[in-house]
């Protein structure tokens, strides 16, 4: 473990183009990253050393996911394909071919299904394609999706991102017009649809139990929704487009990453692109800290399952791995301290007189 | 000037005027009228006419006790006396006396005399004012005072304090960094002089010319009045059961009072003329009265308290010439074993402030009550200090002392140690020096440690909740002859801190002895320990500008070189403050805060008070004209066990977080809003999460059931297939 005393990020240099997605495996010892440079990289999360790459895609890799036991990796690419990789040796187990770029892929929580989100381009309809995984022989997969959820409109409302809910019950999609939708993952029925943002949804990441999620948008905000009720829980206001947001385990924080679009940077006064990662308090909605470092917008964020570190991938082609200092982990609002102390005391001595504040 | 009208008295018709209101108003009954001098005695034996003269003689003898009898009328009818008689005294006072002393008197087993004034019979019975039907007396309605310890359950665990100034008394909550928050509105004329809390804070007493009143509950309602005209001094027993009052005015005879005061007069005939009263605080009635010992009748300097109490309020004692009287409070204040304890020449005595576990007592024995006293040197005898066990009155240990001028008995709060501060004179009797004799009561045979000094000790104080002590002393070169001017401020004194050093004598026993931790020179005279120990203020009261030096005796840091390495204490001067016109210092009972006071009663400069925290930072300053007194409300003994305390100490940060939050909320209204809002958000989030988790758990369980269901159906199908094969 590197020193936690000072927050010195580890710079992960391996990709040559902007990062598109980063993800930890369940144990958090490995980081999987994809970028516009066609490579899939895997890194040790403790020291940032690169373990290897998965080569085979012929275009931008938009999305990556890894199985619970880190047996296999699935990627979605702009080369109209999705690939199932053997995580250990990087061999291609299976390739799905589509008629448009695959923008997003994710394994269901039980790893029995996976979806690919194909782009509304080349005359195709933006679709979430759910496949059943043949787990007994990974190299023999079905080309036929068990369910297809088609976009019911033009490209202006096409789905951009998607995620599984708890138990694989629903699929949540974010759209180009800023709306978010919940579909039943077995019937494909549209259950909820909310116009959450003014601009396109850039990322959706769920909480560790997948009962609520944070969605981020180009409109400089990020919002927390409950999956069952689709109720807006919290809202976090940033000062730049948000490209990615994630919920930290252990601490009640939300990380927001983004920045001025690369193409607009030169037009911004003072050259300030606001490429920092912002830490918000999940419950109180206050920004409590920010971490600078990238010199391009942050495209993707992911936190370690134990909440002690996180990784950001930037438009600049770098990944920055942050091990959080103790002061960050110890930070508590007075009310949180008090609540914790009260709970502690009540647990220790349940008969004690309850002081009602 | 208006012209005076001509007025002819004769022209007014007096008969037409109604004087009845004036008549009733100025209707003065003639004293010593015939009827006033007569009493009616009923319940006398009914005797045959022949025995009537004998009866008359007997009754005459009985009634003549109360005064001179002018006549006895004993009516006789049908050859028998009628059982009642009328006695005429020479004046009405004698008649009243007869009613007071003989009413209810038993003549013999069968006959009980009922004596009333004839006048009263006339007024109440014959006039028909009083009906013959029994009317239940009206019981005064029970007055709800509320929970007397209510202040202890304050949510923020704040302290209360009382300030007495000008004509008003106020009781406030102490809030750090903030204006005082009144507990109740200021009250004018609440006391004629001073106020006093009971030792554990349950009651507040206020003084009036007619007596003392007790107050309590969350609104400080009046609980009782303790009628004692002219009361000057009061004292309260350690467990707040009894109140002692002293007045220079003797208790009056009920008959000498105005009639309207007689009804609720709580004193009996045997109380008349006494000056010292013990009251039961909870019922508000006197339980025992004492006359002043003759030697104190005309003294200017009244020693106080005159009544001393055992730690558990079970016994109280007072000193008389050559004796002490020990009274059992649970047996109607009877003298213990019905007699005084004779001690020739006794000068002073003191109860141990706690129950003591003596070395020879068994495990389940109750704690012992110990009393100590001393007697001076006489021609053939040395001076002696003795400790006595109560109620057995066995002397546990006596030590003889010579060349003694004075002895002060200083009990350690735990009762484990008794330090006798012995002032001795040199053989020439020109100068004085001190010895300390420390009894160790919990050890076998009560060993006594002796510390010999060349200095004269001016001041001695045990540390509360500990066994350290501080002395202030100086070398006497013969200029100190009079006790009263010992403490002259200009003199340089030596201040010494003593602590216990354990010296190993054998493998399993060690000897405890007191050794100086350190000493230094300073002009200070007064030692004021925090009630919880550890912190002490050294100062000089009643000077124009006093220094307050805050010391920590268990400083958590490097120990300076000049201090004794063999003992664990570590003395450190934390802060020096100055205060003009200092007359008193009052520690808050938990030892968190301390107040320096300048009282109008003793000085005219800088009247007011300043509150410091225990390390000497000023928290609050207030200057008030005619400021009289400042009193922290005492708290009862902590009920926490040592384990509880340890746990609190361990989690101190968590507690601190809570209190800091409430402090911030108090100081800033905007912050308060924010904190409350955050609290709500946090609680909302928590309830949202617990609901979601519950839902998720249900979902998972249902999922599993469905899976199981599927497995079952698959099995069933297979079995059916098997059956087909068999067919």
Interface residues (C-beta under 8 A of the other chain):
Chain A: X166 X167 X169 X209 X211 X212 X226 X228 X233 X252 X282 X283 X284 X333 X334 X335 X336 X337 X338 X339 X340 X341 X342 X344 X345 X348 X353 X355 X356 X357
Chain B: X153 X155 X647 X651 X654 X655 X657 X658 X660 X661 X662 X664 X675 X678 X679 X681 X682 X685 X688 X692 X693 X695 X696 X699 X700 X703
